[in-house]
Amino acid sequence: MTPNDRLKNEIDKQGRKYSWIAEMACVPTSTLSEILNNKRKMTANEVVKFCNILSIPASTIVPTKFDKCEIMDPTPNEELFKNEPGSGCENG
């Protein structure tokens, strides 16, 4: 699914009119139509505008590889910081 498809799904899910979205984003309705029909890619500024209008995080439209990262335990694991022979940290 493309970011454009995700945008269209989110607009439809919220029951918003395309003309209203275009007006709020200050883009011509024809430009929004091209985006929603995958005839034109969105700019980063457009992604931000559309997400702000829809009150959604940008990752809803443009997921990143970090979206699925697990939060690690912030407590340092001392084994990870142990000096290994030949690591150049023998003096520590």
HTML snippet that shows the backbone in 3Dmol.js (N, CA, C, O; Angstrom):
<script src="https://3Dmol.org/build/3Dmol-min.js"></script>
<div id="view" style="width:600px;height:400px;position:relative"></div>
<script>
const pdb = `
ATOM      1  N   MET A   1       0.858  -1.178   0.000  1.00  0.00           N
ATOM      2  CA  MET A   1       0.000   0.000   0.000  1.00  0.00           C
ATOM      3  C   MET A   1       0.906   1.244   0.000  1.00  0.00           C
ATOM      4  O   MET A   1       1.847   1.341   0.787  1.00  0.00           O
ATOM      5  N   THR A   2       0.610   2.157  -0.868  1.00  0.00           N
ATOM      6  CA  THR A   2       1.417   3.379  -0.983  1.00  0.00           C
ATOM      7  C   THR A   2       0.994   4.399   0.073  1.00  0.00           C
ATOM      8  O   THR A   2      -0.101   4.302   0.627  1.00  0.00           O
ATOM      9  N   PRO A   3       1.861   5.379   0.353  1.00  0.00           N
ATOM     10  CA  PRO A   3       1.451   6.463   1.252  1.00  0.00           C
ATOM     11  C   PRO A   3       0.178   7.147   0.762  1.00  0.00           C
ATOM     12  O   PRO A   3      -0.668   7.544   1.563  1.00  0.00           O
ATOM     13  N   ASN A   4       0.045   7.283  -0.566  1.00  0.00           N
ATOM     14  CA  ASN A   4      -1.157   7.909  -1.128  1.00  0.00           C
ATOM     15  C   ASN A   4      -2.397   7.087  -0.781  1.00  0.00           C
ATOM     16  O   ASN A   4      -3.440   7.641  -0.435  1.00  0.00           O
ATOM     17  N   ASP A   5      -2.276   5.756  -0.878  1.00  0.00           N
ATOM     18  CA  ASP A   5      -3.395   4.874  -0.524  1.00  0.00           C
ATOM     19  C   ASP A   5      -3.733   5.001   0.958  1.00  0.00           C
ATOM     20  O   ASP A   5      -4.904   5.017   1.337  1.00  0.00           O
ATOM     21  N   ARG A   6      -2.695   5.092   1.796  1.00  0.00           N
ATOM     22  CA  ARG A   6      -2.924   5.243   3.232  1.00  0.00           C
ATOM     23  C   ARG A   6      -3.632   6.557   3.545  1.00  0.00           C
ATOM     24  O   ARG A   6      -4.510   6.612   4.406  1.00  0.00           O
ATOM     25  N   LEU A   7      -3.236   7.619   2.831  1.00  0.00           N
ATOM     26  CA  LEU A   7      -3.898   8.905   3.020  1.00  0.00           C
ATOM     27  C   LEU A   7      -5.370   8.802   2.644  1.00  0.00           C
ATOM     28  O   LEU A   7      -6.241   9.240   3.395  1.00  0.00           O
ATOM     29  N   LYS A   8      -5.640   8.228   1.495  1.00  0.00           N
ATOM     30  CA  LYS A   8      -7.031   8.088   1.042  1.00  0.00           C
ATOM     31  C   LYS A   8      -7.851   7.271   2.041  1.00  0.00           C
ATOM     32  O   LYS A   8      -8.983   7.634   2.362  1.00  0.00           O
ATOM     33  N   ASN A   9      -7.279   6.169   2.532  1.00  0.00           N
ATOM     34  CA  ASN A   9      -7.990   5.344   3.520  1.00  0.00           C
ATOM     35  C   ASN A   9      -8.295   6.127   4.787  1.00  0.00           C
ATOM     36  O   ASN A   9      -9.383   6.008   5.350  1.00  0.00           O
ATOM     37  N   GLU A  10      -7.335   6.927   5.234  1.00  0.00           N
ATOM     38  CA  GLU A  10      -7.528   7.698   6.464  1.00  0.00           C
ATOM     39  C   GLU A  10      -8.603   8.778   6.267  1.00  0.00           C
ATOM     40  O   GLU A  10      -9.427   9.001   7.153  1.00  0.00           O
ATOM     41  N   ILE A  11      -8.593   9.437   5.118  1.00  0.00           N
ATOM     42  CA  ILE A  11      -9.616  10.450   4.831  1.00  0.00           C
ATOM     43  C   ILE A  11     -10.999   9.795   4.815  1.00  0.00           C
ATOM     44  O   ILE A  11     -11.949  10.312   5.403  1.00  0.00           O
ATOM     45  N   ASP A  12     -11.098   8.658   4.137  1.00  0.00           N
ATOM     46  CA  ASP A  12     -12.379   7.942   4.058  1.00  0.00           C
ATOM     47  C   ASP A  12     -12.820   7.446   5.433  1.00  0.00           C
ATOM     48  O   ASP A  12     -13.998   7.527   5.783  1.00  0.00           O
ATOM     49  N   LYS A  13     -11.860   6.931   6.212  1.00  0.00           N
ATOM     50  CA  LYS A  13     -12.170   6.421   7.548  1.00  0.00           C
ATOM     51  C   LYS A  13     -12.741   7.519   8.446  1.00  0.00           C
ATOM     52  O   LYS A  13     -13.639   7.275   9.252  1.00  0.00           O
ATOM     53  N   GLN A  14     -12.206   8.726   8.292  1.00  0.00           N
ATOM     54  CA  GLN A  14     -12.688   9.852   9.101  1.00  0.00           C
ATOM     55  C   GLN A  14     -13.936  10.513   8.513  1.00  0.00           C
ATOM     56  O   GLN A  14     -14.536  11.385   9.141  1.00  0.00           O
ATOM     57  N   GLY A  15     -14.322  10.095   7.307  1.00  0.00           N
ATOM     58  CA  GLY A  15     -15.517  10.655   6.687  1.00  0.00           C
ATOM     59  C   GLY A  15     -15.356  12.097   6.215  1.00  0.00           C
ATOM     60  O   GLY A  15     -16.326  12.851   6.139  1.00  0.00           O
ATOM     61  N   ARG A  16     -14.133  12.462   5.906  1.00  0.00           N
ATOM     62  CA  ARG A  16     -13.859  13.832   5.441  1.00  0.00           C
ATOM     63  C   ARG A  16     -14.106  13.946   3.945  1.00  0.00           C
ATOM     64  O   ARG A  16     -13.959  12.973   3.205  1.00  0.00           O
ATOM     65  N   LYS A  17     -14.480  15.136   3.510  1.00  0.00           N
ATOM     66  CA  LYS A  17     -14.651  15.402   2.080  1.00  0.00           C
ATOM     67  C   LYS A  17     -13.298  15.793   1.501  1.00  0.00           C
ATOM     68  O   LYS A  17     -12.530  16.529   2.121  1.00  0.00           O
ATOM     69  N   TYR A  18     -13.019  15.290   0.308  1.00  0.00           N
ATOM     70  CA  TYR A  18     -11.748  15.588  -0.348  1.00  0.00           C
ATOM     71  C   TYR A  18     -11.599  17.091  -0.587  1.00  0.00           C
ATOM     72  O   TYR A  18     -10.506  17.642  -0.454  1.00  0.00           O
ATOM     73  N   SER A  19     -12.688  17.739  -0.933  1.00  0.00           N
ATOM     74  CA  SER A  19     -12.621  19.189  -1.184  1.00  0.00           C
ATOM     75  C   SER A  19     -12.251  19.951   0.091  1.00  0.00           C
ATOM     76  O   SER A  19     -11.532  20.949   0.036  1.00  0.00           O
ATOM     77  N   TRP A  20     -12.738  19.481   1.227  1.00  0.00           N
ATOM     78  CA  TRP A  20     -12.413  20.122   2.496  1.00  0.00           C
ATOM     79  C   TRP A  20     -10.932  19.932   2.826  1.00  0.00           C
ATOM     80  O   TRP A  20     -10.263  20.870   3.257  1.00  0.00           O
ATOM     81  N   ILE A  21     -10.427  18.718   2.621  1.00  0.00           N
ATOM     82  CA  ILE A  21      -9.007  18.431   2.876  1.00  0.00           C
ATOM     83  C   ILE A  21      -8.139  19.325   1.998  1.00  0.00           C
ATOM     84  O   ILE A  21      -7.175  19.925   2.476  1.00  0.00           O
ATOM     85  N   ALA A  22      -8.482  19.413   0.715  1.00  0.00           N
ATOM     86  CA  ALA A  22      -7.706  20.241  -0.220  1.00  0.00           C
ATOM     87  C   ALA A  22      -7.721  21.706   0.222  1.00  0.00           C
ATOM     88  O   ALA A  22      -6.688  22.375   0.212  1.00  0.00           O
ATOM     89  N   GLU A  23      -8.888  22.190   0.604  1.00  0.00           N
ATOM     90  CA  GLU A  23      -9.005  23.584   1.040  1.00  0.00           C
ATOM     91  C   GLU A  23      -8.173  23.838   2.296  1.00  0.00           C
ATOM     92  O   GLU A  23      -7.457  24.837   2.375  1.00  0.00           O
ATOM     93  N   MET A  24      -8.263  22.951   3.265  1.00  0.00           N
ATOM     94  CA  MET A  24      -7.515  23.114   4.511  1.00  0.00           C
ATOM     95  C   MET A  24      -6.005  23.042   4.281  1.00  0.00           C
ATOM     96  O   MET A  24      -5.233  23.700   4.979  1.00  0.00           O
ATOM     97  N   ALA A  25      -5.588  22.237   3.297  1.00  0.00           N
ATOM     98  CA  ALA A  25      -4.157  22.082   3.004  1.00  0.00           C
ATOM     99  C   ALA A  25      -3.646  23.134   2.026  1.00  0.00           C
ATOM    100  O   ALA A  25      -2.452  23.192   1.735  1.00  0.00           O
ATOM    101  N   CYS A  26      -4.544  23.954   1.528  1.00  0.00           N
ATOM    102  CA  CYS A  26      -4.191  24.984   0.545  1.00  0.00           C
ATOM    103  C   CYS A  26      -3.572  24.380  -0.713  1.00  0.00           C
ATOM    104  O   CYS A  26      -2.602  24.903  -1.261  1.00  0.00           O
ATOM    105  N   VAL A  27      -4.149  23.279  -1.153  1.00  0.00           N
ATOM    106  CA  VAL A  27      -3.728  22.677  -2.420  1.00  0.00           C
ATOM    107  C   VAL A  27      -4.944  22.594  -3.333  1.00  0.00           C
ATOM    108  O   VAL A  27      -6.065  22.417  -2.857  1.00  0.00           O
ATOM    109  N   PRO A  28      -4.733  22.720  -4.637  1.00  0.00           N
ATOM    110  CA  PRO A  28      -5.870  22.589  -5.553  1.00  0.00           C
ATOM    111  C   PRO A  28      -6.514  21.201  -5.428  1.00  0.00           C
ATOM    112  O   PRO A  28      -5.824  20.211  -5.185  1.00  0.00           O
ATOM    113  N   THR A  29      -7.815  21.140  -5.592  1.00  0.00           N
ATOM    114  CA  THR A  29      -8.518  19.866  -5.540  1.00  0.00           C
ATOM    115  C   THR A  29      -7.948  18.895  -6.572  1.00  0.00           C
ATOM    116  O   THR A  29      -7.889  17.689  -6.332  1.00  0.00           O
ATOM    117  N   SER A  30      -7.530  19.426  -7.719  1.00  0.00           N
ATOM    118  CA  SER A  30      -6.951  18.563  -8.764  1.00  0.00           C
ATOM    119  C   SER A  30      -5.650  17.923  -8.280  1.00  0.00           C
ATOM    120  O   SER A  30      -5.361  16.778  -8.628  1.00  0.00           O
ATOM    121  N   THR A  31      -4.872  18.639  -7.492  1.00  0.00           N
ATOM    122  CA  THR A  31      -3.622  18.087  -6.950  1.00  0.00           C
ATOM    123  C   THR A  31      -3.925  16.962  -5.970  1.00  0.00           C
ATOM    124  O   THR A  31      -3.295  15.906  -6.016  1.00  0.00           O
ATOM    125  N   LEU A  32      -4.892  17.189  -5.082  1.00  0.00           N
ATOM    126  CA  LEU A  32      -5.276  16.138  -4.134  1.00  0.00           C
ATOM    127  C   LEU A  32      -5.808  14.925  -4.886  1.00  0.00           C
ATOM    128  O   LEU A  32      -5.512  13.789  -4.515  1.00  0.00           O
ATOM    129  N   SER A  33      -6.578  15.150  -5.923  1.00  0.00           N
ATOM    130  CA  SER A  33      -7.106  14.047  -6.730  1.00  0.00           C
ATOM    131  C   SER A  33      -5.976  13.223  -7.351  1.00  0.00           C
ATOM    132  O   SER A  33      -6.024  11.993  -7.358  1.00  0.00           O
ATOM    133  N   GLU A  34      -4.962  13.913  -7.871  1.00  0.00           N
ATOM    134  CA  GLU A  34      -3.812  13.206  -8.449  1.00  0.00           C
ATOM    135  C   GLU A  34      -3.094  12.381  -7.386  1.00  0.00           C
ATOM    136  O   GLU A  34      -2.657  11.261  -7.651  1.00  0.00           O
ATOM    137  N   ILE A  35      -2.975  12.937  -6.186  1.00  0.00           N
ATOM    138  CA  ILE A  35      -2.324  12.215  -5.086  1.00  0.00           C
ATOM    139  C   ILE A  35      -3.135  10.978  -4.718  1.00  0.00           C
ATOM    140  O   ILE A  35      -2.588   9.881  -4.607  1.00  0.00           O
ATOM    141  N   LEU A  36      -4.436  11.158  -4.530  1.00  0.00           N
ATOM    142  CA  LEU A  36      -5.290  10.054  -4.088  1.00  0.00           C
ATOM    143  C   LEU A  36      -5.440   8.971  -5.152  1.00  0.00           C
ATOM    144  O   LEU A  36      -5.766   7.827  -4.834  1.00  0.00           O
ATOM    145  N   ASN A  37      -5.203   9.325  -6.405  1.00  0.00           N
ATOM    146  CA  ASN A  37      -5.281   8.343  -7.501  1.00  0.00           C
ATOM    147  C   ASN A  37      -3.905   7.837  -7.919  1.00  0.00           C
ATOM    148  O   ASN A  37      -3.753   7.246  -8.988  1.00  0.00           O
ATOM    149  N   ASN A  38      -2.910   8.069  -7.075  1.00  0.00           N
ATOM    150  CA  ASN A  38      -1.544   7.601  -7.309  1.00  0.00           C
ATOM    151  C   ASN A  38      -0.941   8.081  -8.620  1.00  0.00           C
ATOM    152  O   ASN A  38      -0.138   7.378  -9.234  1.00  0.00           O
ATOM    153  N   LYS A  39      -1.323   9.265  -9.045  1.00  0.00           N
ATOM    154  CA  LYS A  39      -0.748   9.845 -10.264  1.00  0.00           C
ATOM    155  C   LYS A  39       0.353  10.839  -9.925  1.00  0.00           C
ATOM    156  O   LYS A  39       1.048  11.338 -10.810  1.00  0.00           O
ATOM    157  N   ARG A  40       0.504  11.123  -8.629  1.00  0.00           N
ATOM    158  CA  ARG A  40       1.502  12.092  -8.177  1.00  0.00           C
ATOM    159  C   ARG A  40       1.892  11.748  -6.756  1.00  0.00           C
ATOM    160  O   ARG A  40       1.037  11.413  -5.935  1.00  0.00           O
ATOM    161  N   LYS A  41       3.185  11.828  -6.460  1.00  0.00           N
ATOM    162  CA  LYS A  41       3.649  11.588  -5.102  1.00  0.00           C
ATOM    163  C   LYS A  41       3.463  12.842  -4.258  1.00  0.00           C
ATOM    164  O   LYS A  41       3.474  13.963  -4.767  1.00  0.00           O
ATOM    165  N   MET A  42       3.294  12.627  -2.963  1.00  0.00           N
ATOM    166  CA  MET A  42       3.189  13.751  -2.032  1.00  0.00           C
ATOM    167  C   MET A  42       4.578  14.263  -1.691  1.00  0.00           C
ATOM    168  O   MET A  42       5.541  13.498  -1.634  1.00  0.00           O
ATOM    169  N   THR A  43       4.669  15.560  -1.465  1.00  0.00           N
ATOM    170  CA  THR A  43       5.899  16.134  -0.941  1.00  0.00           C
ATOM    171  C   THR A  43       5.888  15.942   0.577  1.00  0.00           C
ATOM    172  O   THR A  43       4.850  15.634   1.164  1.00  0.00           O
ATOM    173  N   ALA A  44       7.035  16.125   1.194  1.00  0.00           N
ATOM    174  CA  ALA A  44       7.110  16.026   2.659  1.00  0.00           C
ATOM    175  C   ALA A  44       6.202  17.067   3.314  1.00  0.00           C
ATOM    176  O   ALA A  44       5.548  16.783   4.318  1.00  0.00           O
ATOM    177  N   ASN A  45       6.167  18.263   2.746  1.00  0.00           N
ATOM    178  CA  ASN A  45       5.291  19.317   3.294  1.00  0.00           C
ATOM    179  C   ASN A  45       3.826  18.916   3.207  1.00  0.00           C
ATOM    180  O   ASN A  45       3.056  19.173   4.133  1.00  0.00           O
ATOM    181  N   GLU A  46       3.438  18.293   2.108  1.00  0.00           N
ATOM    182  CA  GLU A  46       2.046  17.858   1.960  1.00  0.00           C
ATOM    183  C   GLU A  46       1.708  16.777   2.977  1.00  0.00           C
ATOM    184  O   GLU A  46       0.622  16.786   3.557  1.00  0.00           O
ATOM    185  N   VAL A  47       2.629  15.849   3.194  1.00  0.00           N
ATOM    186  CA  VAL A  47       2.392  14.806   4.197  1.00  0.00           C
ATOM    187  C   VAL A  47       2.131  15.448   5.558  1.00  0.00           C
ATOM    188  O   VAL A  47       1.187  15.080   6.257  1.00  0.00           O
ATOM    189  N   VAL A  48       2.973  16.406   5.924  1.00  0.00           N
ATOM    190  CA  VAL A  48       2.810  17.091   7.214  1.00  0.00           C
ATOM    191  C   VAL A  48       1.470  17.816   7.275  1.00  0.00           C
ATOM    192  O   VAL A  48       0.753  17.715   8.271  1.00  0.00           O
ATOM    193  N   LYS A  49       1.130  18.543   6.219  1.00  0.00           N
ATOM    194  CA  LYS A  49      -0.154  19.261   6.197  1.00  0.00           C
ATOM    195  C   LYS A  49      -1.329  18.309   6.363  1.00  0.00           C
ATOM    196  O   LYS A  49      -2.199  18.532   7.204  1.00  0.00           O
ATOM    197  N   PHE A  50      -1.355  17.238   5.554  1.00  0.00           N
ATOM    198  CA  PHE A  50      -2.484  16.305   5.597  1.00  0.00           C
ATOM    199  C   PHE A  50      -2.584  15.636   6.969  1.00  0.00           C
ATOM    200  O   PHE A  50      -3.679  15.465   7.505  1.00  0.00           O
ATOM    201  N   CYS A  51      -1.442  15.263   7.528  1.00  0.00           N
ATOM    202  CA  CYS A  51      -1.458  14.615   8.843  1.00  0.00           C
ATOM    203  C   CYS A  51      -1.928  15.569   9.934  1.00  0.00           C
ATOM    204  O   CYS A  51      -2.667  15.171  10.834  1.00  0.00           O
ATOM    205  N   ASN A  52      -1.506  16.818   9.856  1.00  0.00           N
ATOM    206  CA  ASN A  52      -1.982  17.803  10.837  1.00  0.00           C
ATOM    207  C   ASN A  52      -3.486  18.015  10.717  1.00  0.00           C
ATOM    208  O   ASN A  52      -4.187  18.095  11.727  1.00  0.00           O
ATOM    209  N   ILE A  53      -3.981  18.107   9.494  1.00  0.00           N
ATOM    210  CA  ILE A  53      -5.417  18.296   9.271  1.00  0.00           C
ATOM    211  C   ILE A  53      -6.208  17.117   9.811  1.00  0.00           C
ATOM    212  O   ILE A  53      -7.271  17.294  10.407  1.00  0.00           O
ATOM    213  N   LEU A  54      -5.684  15.909   9.602  1.00  0.00           N
ATOM    214  CA  LEU A  54      -6.382  14.700  10.035  1.00  0.00           C
ATOM    215  C   LEU A  54      -6.057  14.310  11.479  1.00  0.00           C
ATOM    216  O   LEU A  54      -6.610  13.343  12.003  1.00  0.00           O
ATOM    217  N   SER A  55      -5.163  15.063  12.116  1.00  0.00           N
ATOM    218  CA  SER A  55      -4.742  14.786  13.503  1.00  0.00           C
ATOM    219  C   SER A  55      -4.208  13.370  13.666  1.00  0.00           C
ATOM    220  O   SER A  55      -4.608  12.635  14.569  1.00  0.00           O
ATOM    221  N   ILE A  56      -3.293  13.005  12.770  1.00  0.00           N
ATOM    222  CA  ILE A  56      -2.670  11.687  12.822  1.00  0.00           C
ATOM    223  C   ILE A  56      -1.152  11.859  12.729  1.00  0.00           C
ATOM    224  O   ILE A  56      -0.672  12.850  12.178  1.00  0.00           O
ATOM    225  N   PRO A  57      -0.403  10.903  13.262  1.00  0.00           N
ATOM    226  CA  PRO A  57       1.054  10.977  13.112  1.00  0.00           C
ATOM    227  C   PRO A  57       1.454  10.681  11.670  1.00  0.00           C
ATOM    228  O   PRO A  57       0.774   9.933  10.968  1.00  0.00           O
ATOM    229  N   ALA A  58       2.548  11.268  11.244  1.00  0.00           N
ATOM    230  CA  ALA A  58       3.022  11.054   9.870  1.00  0.00           C
ATOM    231  C   ALA A  58       3.305   9.586   9.596  1.00  0.00           C
ATOM    232  O   ALA A  58       3.206   9.139   8.454  1.00  0.00           O
ATOM    233  N   SER A  59       3.657   8.836  10.627  1.00  0.00           N
ATOM    234  CA  SER A  59       3.946   7.412  10.428  1.00  0.00           C
ATOM    235  C   SER A  59       2.720   6.619   9.990  1.00  0.00           C
ATOM    236  O   SER A  59       2.849   5.495   9.503  1.00  0.00           O
ATOM    237  N   THR A  60       1.532   7.195  10.159  1.00  0.00           N
ATOM    238  CA  THR A  60       0.310   6.549   9.658  1.00  0.00           C
ATOM    239  C   THR A  60       0.322   6.524   8.132  1.00  0.00           C
ATOM    240  O   THR A  60      -0.149   5.572   7.510  1.00  0.00           O
ATOM    241  N   ILE A  61       0.863   7.578   7.545  1.00  0.00           N
ATOM    242  CA  ILE A  61       0.899   7.705   6.087  1.00  0.00           C
ATOM    243  C   ILE A  61       2.206   7.149   5.525  1.00  0.00           C
ATOM    244  O   ILE A  61       2.209   6.449   4.512  1.00  0.00           O
ATOM    245  N   VAL A  62       3.304   7.466   6.186  1.00  0.00           N
ATOM    246  CA  VAL A  62       4.625   7.047   5.716  1.00  0.00           C
ATOM    247  C   VAL A  62       5.303   6.283   6.853  1.00  0.00           C
ATOM    248  O   VAL A  62       6.065   6.865   7.625  1.00  0.00           O
ATOM    249  N   PRO A  63       5.027   4.976   6.958  1.00  0.00           N
ATOM    250  CA  PRO A  63       5.649   4.203   8.033  1.00  0.00           C
ATOM    251  C   PRO A  63       7.163   4.159   7.853  1.00  0.00           C
ATOM    252  O   PRO A  63       7.671   4.206   6.732  1.00  0.00           O
ATOM    253  N   THR A  64       7.862   4.070   8.954  1.00  0.00           N
ATOM    254  CA  THR A  64       9.312   3.967   8.906  1.00  0.00           C
ATOM    255  C   THR A  64       9.737   2.608   9.429  1.00  0.00           C
ATOM    256  O   THR A  64       8.946   1.876  10.024  1.00  0.00           O
ATOM    257  N   LYS A  65      10.993   2.287   9.198  1.00  0.00           N
ATOM    258  CA  LYS A  65      11.495   1.009   9.695  1.00  0.00           C
ATOM    259  C   LYS A  65      11.545   0.994  11.214  1.00  0.00           C
ATOM    260  O   LYS A  65      11.686  -0.072  11.814  1.00  0.00           O
ATOM    261  N   PHE A  66      11.433   2.162  11.852  1.00  0.00           N
ATOM    262  CA  PHE A  66      11.501   2.239  13.298  1.00  0.00           C
ATOM    263  C   PHE A  66      10.150   2.010  13.963  1.00  0.00           C
ATOM    264  O   PHE A  66      10.088   1.864  15.184  1.00  0.00           O
ATOM    265  N   ASP A  67       9.073   1.976  13.194  1.00  0.00           N
ATOM    266  CA  ASP A  67       7.738   1.818  13.778  1.00  0.00           C
ATOM    267  C   ASP A  67       7.578   0.501  14.522  1.00  0.00           C
ATOM    268  O   ASP A  67       6.789   0.414  15.463  1.00  0.00           O
ATOM    269  N   LYS A  68       8.321  -0.531  14.108  1.00  0.00           N
ATOM    270  CA  LYS A  68       8.149  -1.846  14.696  1.00  0.00           C
ATOM    271  C   LYS A  68       9.229  -2.173  15.719  1.00  0.00           C
ATOM    272  O   LYS A  68       9.309  -3.305  16.196  1.00  0.00           O
ATOM    273  N   CYS A  69      10.055  -1.196  16.058  1.00  0.00           N
ATOM    274  CA  CYS A  69      11.118  -1.422  17.039  1.00  0.00           C
ATOM    275  C   CYS A  69      10.511  -1.608  18.425  1.00  0.00           C
ATOM    276  O   CYS A  69       9.536  -0.954  18.793  1.00  0.00           O
ATOM    277  N   GLU A  70      11.112  -2.510  19.172  1.00  0.00           N
ATOM    278  CA  GLU A  70      10.682  -2.704  20.547  1.00  0.00           C
ATOM    279  C   GLU A  70      11.447  -1.745  21.443  1.00  0.00           C
ATOM    280  O   GLU A  70      12.605  -1.419  21.181  1.00  0.00           O
ATOM    281  N   ILE A  71      10.797  -1.305  22.486  1.00  0.00           N
ATOM    282  CA  ILE A  71      11.477  -0.461  23.461  1.00  0.00           C
ATOM    283  C   ILE A  71      12.311  -1.383  24.337  1.00  0.00           C
ATOM    284  O   ILE A  71      11.808  -2.338  24.929  1.00  0.00           O
ATOM    285  N   MET A  72      13.584  -1.072  24.401  1.00  0.00           N
ATOM    286  CA  MET A  72      14.488  -1.906  25.183  1.00  0.00           C
ATOM    287  C   MET A  72      14.526  -1.419  26.623  1.00  0.00           C
ATOM    288  O   MET A  72      14.215  -0.266  26.921  1.00  0.00           O
ATOM    289  N   ASP A  73      14.912  -2.323  27.498  1.00  0.00           N
ATOM    290  CA  ASP A  73      15.100  -1.987  28.901  1.00  0.00           C
ATOM    291  C   ASP A  73      16.193  -0.928  29.003  1.00  0.00           C
ATOM    292  O   ASP A  73      17.313  -1.164  28.551  1.00  0.00           O
ATOM    293  N   PRO A  74      15.893   0.238  29.587  1.00  0.00           N
ATOM    294  CA  PRO A  74      16.889   1.300  29.662  1.00  0.00           C
ATOM    295  C   PRO A  74      18.010   1.017  30.657  1.00  0.00           C
ATOM    296  O   PRO A  74      18.999   1.750  30.693  1.00  0.00           O
ATOM    297  N   THR A  75      17.871  -0.054  31.478  1.00  0.00           N
ATOM    298  CA  THR A  75      18.912  -0.394  32.432  1.00  0.00           C
ATOM    299  C   THR A  75      20.096  -0.985  31.685  1.00  0.00           C
ATOM    300  O   THR A  75      19.936  -1.983  30.982  1.00  0.00           O
ATOM    301  N   PRO A  76      21.282  -0.398  31.818  1.00  0.00           N
ATOM    302  CA  PRO A  76      22.444  -0.927  31.096  1.00  0.00           C
ATOM    303  C   PRO A  76      22.748  -2.359  31.495  1.00  0.00           C
ATOM    304  O   PRO A  76      22.694  -2.714  32.672  1.00  0.00           O
ATOM    305  N   ASN A  77      23.065  -3.168  30.512  1.00  0.00           N
ATOM    306  CA  ASN A  77      23.480  -4.536  30.744  1.00  0.00           C
ATOM    307  C   ASN A  77      25.000  -4.522  30.852  1.00  0.00           C
ATOM    308  O   ASN A  77      25.694  -4.259  29.870  1.00  0.00           O
ATOM    309  N   GLU A  78      25.515  -4.804  32.050  1.00  0.00           N
ATOM    310  CA  GLU A  78      26.954  -4.689  32.272  1.00  0.00           C
ATOM    311  C   GLU A  78      27.750  -5.620  31.371  1.00  0.00           C
ATOM    312  O   GLU A  78      28.899  -5.322  31.045  1.00  0.00           O
ATOM    313  N   GLU A  79      27.172  -6.727  30.967  1.00  0.00           N
ATOM    314  CA  GLU A  79      27.875  -7.650  30.068  1.00  0.00           C
ATOM    315  C   GLU A  79      28.175  -6.989  28.724  1.00  0.00           C
ATOM    316  O   GLU A  79      29.185  -7.302  28.093  1.00  0.00           O
ATOM    317  N   LEU A  80      27.320  -6.092  28.290  1.00  0.00           N
ATOM    318  CA  LEU A  80      27.534  -5.414  27.012  1.00  0.00           C
ATOM    319  C   LEU A  80      28.721  -4.467  27.059  1.00  0.00           C
ATOM    320  O   LEU A  80      29.323  -4.159  26.031  1.00  0.00           O
ATOM    321  N   PHE A  81      29.054  -4.006  28.266  1.00  0.00           N
ATOM    322  CA  PHE A  81      30.114  -3.010  28.405  1.00  0.00           C
ATOM    323  C   PHE A  81      31.410  -3.594  28.948  1.00  0.00           C
ATOM    324  O   PHE A  81      32.351  -2.857  29.241  1.00  0.00           O
ATOM    325  N   LYS A  82      31.461  -4.900  29.081  1.00  0.00           N
ATOM    326  CA  LYS A  82      32.654  -5.557  29.606  1.00  0.00           C
ATOM    327  C   LYS A  82      33.786  -5.460  28.578  1.00  0.00           C
ATOM    328  O   LYS A  82      33.568  -5.703  27.391  1.00  0.00           O
ATOM    329  N   ASN A  83      34.965  -5.114  29.020  1.00  0.00           N
ATOM    330  CA  ASN A  83      36.120  -5.016  28.132  1.00  0.00           C
ATOM    331  C   ASN A  83      36.542  -6.392  27.652  1.00  0.00           C
ATOM    332  O   ASN A  83      36.818  -7.282  28.457  1.00  0.00           O
ATOM    333  N   GLU A  84      36.590  -6.561  26.367  1.00  0.00           N
ATOM    334  CA  GLU A  84      37.029  -7.811  25.764  1.00  0.00           C
ATOM    335  C   GLU A  84      38.498  -7.683  25.380  1.00  0.00           C
ATOM    336  O   GLU A  84      38.926  -6.616  24.938  1.00  0.00           O
ATOM    337  N   PRO A  85      39.280  -8.751  25.542  1.00  0.00           N
ATOM    338  CA  PRO A  85      40.668  -8.695  25.108  1.00  0.00           C
ATOM    339  C   PRO A  85      40.745  -8.371  23.620  1.00  0.00           C
ATOM    340  O   PRO A  85      40.007  -8.941  22.816  1.00  0.00           O
ATOM    341  N   GLY A  86      41.627  -7.466  23.262  1.00  0.00           N
ATOM    342  CA  GLY A  86      41.794  -7.104  21.855  1.00  0.00           C
ATOM    343  C   GLY A  86      40.808  -6.057  21.371  1.00  0.00           C
ATOM    344  O   GLY A  86      40.823  -5.697  20.194  1.00  0.00           O
ATOM    345  N   SER A  87      39.950  -5.560  22.253  1.00  0.00           N
ATOM    346  CA  SER A  87      38.959  -4.562  21.840  1.00  0.00           C
ATOM    347  C   SER A  87      39.520  -3.155  21.852  1.00  0.00           C
ATOM    348  O   SER A  87      38.876  -2.219  21.377  1.00  0.00           O
ATOM    349  N   GLY A  88      40.717  -3.004  22.391  1.00  0.00           N
ATOM    350  CA  GLY A  88      41.290  -1.673  22.490  1.00  0.00           C
ATOM    351  C   GLY A  88      40.838  -0.947  23.742  1.00  0.00           C
ATOM    352  O   GLY A  88      41.130   0.236  23.915  1.00  0.00           O
ATOM    353  N   CYS A  89      40.125  -1.648  24.618  1.00  0.00           N
ATOM    354  CA  CYS A  89      39.607  -1.028  25.835  1.00  0.00           C
ATOM    355  C   CYS A  89      40.201  -1.665  27.087  1.00  0.00           C
ATOM    356  O   CYS A  89      39.623  -1.539  28.167  1.00  0.00           O
ATOM    357  N   GLU A  90      41.348  -2.348  26.969  1.00  0.00           N
ATOM    358  CA  GLU A  90      41.925  -3.047  28.107  1.00  0.00           C
ATOM    359  C   GLU A  90      42.289  -2.125  29.257  1.00  0.00           C
ATOM    360  O   GLU A  90      42.400  -2.567  30.400  1.00  0.00           O
ATOM    361  N   ASN A  91      42.476  -0.839  28.957  1.00  0.00           N
ATOM    362  CA  ASN A  91      42.884   0.087  30.003  1.00  0.00           C
ATOM    363  C   ASN A  91      41.725   0.529  30.870  1.00  0.00           C
ATOM    364  O   ASN A  91      41.941   1.121  31.928  1.00  0.00           O
ATOM    365  N   GLY A  92      40.504   0.259  30.451  1.00  0.00           N
ATOM    366  CA  GLY A  92      39.339   0.776  31.144  1.00  0.00           C
ATOM    367  C   GLY A  92      39.001  -0.010  32.298  1.00  0.00           C
ATOM    368  O   GLY A  92      38.034   0.299  32.995  1.00  0.00           O
TER     369      GLY A  92
END
`;
const viewer = $3Dmol.createViewer("view");
viewer.addModel(pdb, "pdb");
viewer.setStyle({}, {cartoon: {color: "spectrum"}});
viewer.zoomTo();
viewer.render();
</script>
